[in-house]
Amino acid sequence: MEETNCCCHKTKERTEKEYKDLIHRLNRIEGQVRGIKGMVEKDAYCTDILVQVAAVTAALNSFNKVLLENHLRTCVVRDIREGKEETLDELVSTLHKLMR
């Protein structure tokens, strides 16, 4: 497997199960965001919208956890075994961005 990076200069082949899980999560998040847009368009009460935004935030955090775990178990482990220590720098940089 090749590693993945947000800059898209690297790619990663995912198992069918991993791919389907990630796409399912993203489709659900996309639906939630469309629902929030509809709430704004229909002048829904602010608190109701905020609760839905919190749900989307939690879903995105969950997506990140799954993706990060997959990345650690595949790409990072492989690169470290191959002596590519720059992968640790990349991982630390990514974690800093996730924790903003």
C-alpha positions as CSV (number, residue, x, y, z in Angstrom):
1,M,0.0,0.0,0.0
2,E,1.1,3.5,-0.7
3,E,0.6,6.2,1.9
4,T,-1.9,9.0,1.6
5,N,-1.4,12.7,2.1
6,C,-3.7,15.7,2.0
7,C,-1.6,17.2,-0.7
8,C,-2.6,14.4,-3.0
9,H,1.0,13.7,-4.3
10,K,0.7,10.3,-2.6
11,T,-2.0,7.8,-2.8
12,K,-3.2,4.8,-0.8
13,E,-5.0,1.7,-1.9
14,R,-7.7,0.9,0.6
15,T,-9.5,-2.3,1.2
16,E,-13.0,-2.5,0.0
17,K,-14.3,-2.6,3.6
18,E,-12.2,0.5,4.6
19,Y,-13.3,2.4,1.4
20,K,-17.0,1.6,2.0
21,D,-16.8,2.6,5.6
22,L,-15.2,5.9,4.9
23,I,-17.6,6.7,2.0
24,H,-20.6,5.8,4.2
25,R,-19.4,8.1,6.9
26,L,-18.8,10.9,4.5
27,N,-22.2,10.4,2.8
28,R,-23.9,10.6,6.2
29,I,-22.0,13.8,7.1
30,E,-22.9,15.3,3.7
31,G,-26.5,14.6,4.4
32,Q,-26.3,16.2,7.9
33,V,-24.7,19.4,6.4
34,R,-27.5,19.6,3.7
35,G,-29.9,19.3,6.6
36,I,-28.3,22.2,8.4
37,K,-28.5,24.3,5.2
38,G,-32.2,23.5,5.0
39,M,-32.7,24.5,8.6
40,V,-31.0,27.9,7.9
41,E,-33.1,28.3,4.7
42,K,-36.3,27.6,6.8
43,D,-35.3,30.0,9.5
44,A,-34.9,27.3,12.2
45,Y,-34.2,28.4,15.7
46,C,-30.5,29.0,16.4
47,T,-30.1,26.5,19.2
48,D,-31.6,23.7,17.0
49,I,-29.1,24.5,14.3
50,L,-26.2,24.6,16.7
51,V,-27.1,21.1,18.0
52,Q,-27.0,19.8,14.5
53,V,-23.7,21.5,13.8
54,A,-22.3,19.8,17.0
55,A,-23.5,16.4,15.6
56,V,-21.6,17.1,12.3
57,T,-18.5,18.1,14.2
58,A,-18.7,14.8,16.2
59,A,-19.2,12.8,13.0
60,L,-16.1,14.5,11.4
61,N,-14.1,13.8,14.5
62,S,-15.1,10.2,14.4
63,F,-14.2,10.0,10.7
64,N,-10.8,11.5,11.5
65,K,-10.2,8.9,14.3
66,V,-11.0,6.0,11.9
67,L,-8.8,7.4,9.1
68,L,-6.0,8.2,11.5
69,E,-6.1,4.7,13.0
70,N,-6.0,3.1,9.5
71,H,-3.1,5.4,8.5
72,L,-1.1,4.5,11.6
73,R,-1.7,0.7,11.2
74,T,-0.8,0.7,7.5
75,C,1.2,3.6,6.1
76,V,3.1,4.7,9.2
77,V,4.0,1.1,10.3
78,R,5.2,0.3,6.8
79,D,7.3,3.4,6.4
80,I,8.9,3.0,9.8
81,R,9.8,-0.6,9.0
82,E,11.3,0.7,5.7
83,G,13.4,3.3,7.7
84,K,11.4,6.3,6.4
85,E,11.6,8.4,9.6
86,E,10.3,11.5,7.8
87,T,6.9,9.8,8.2
88,L,7.0,10.6,11.9
89,D,7.5,14.3,11.1
90,E,4.6,14.2,8.7
91,L,2.5,12.5,11.4
92,V,3.4,15.0,14.1
93,S,2.5,17.9,11.7
94,T,-0.8,16.2,10.9
95,L,-1.7,15.8,14.5
96,H,-0.9,19.4,15.2
97,K,-3.4,20.4,12.4
98,L,-6.0,18.0,13.8
99,M,-5.7,19.5,17.3
100,R,-6.1,23.1,16.4
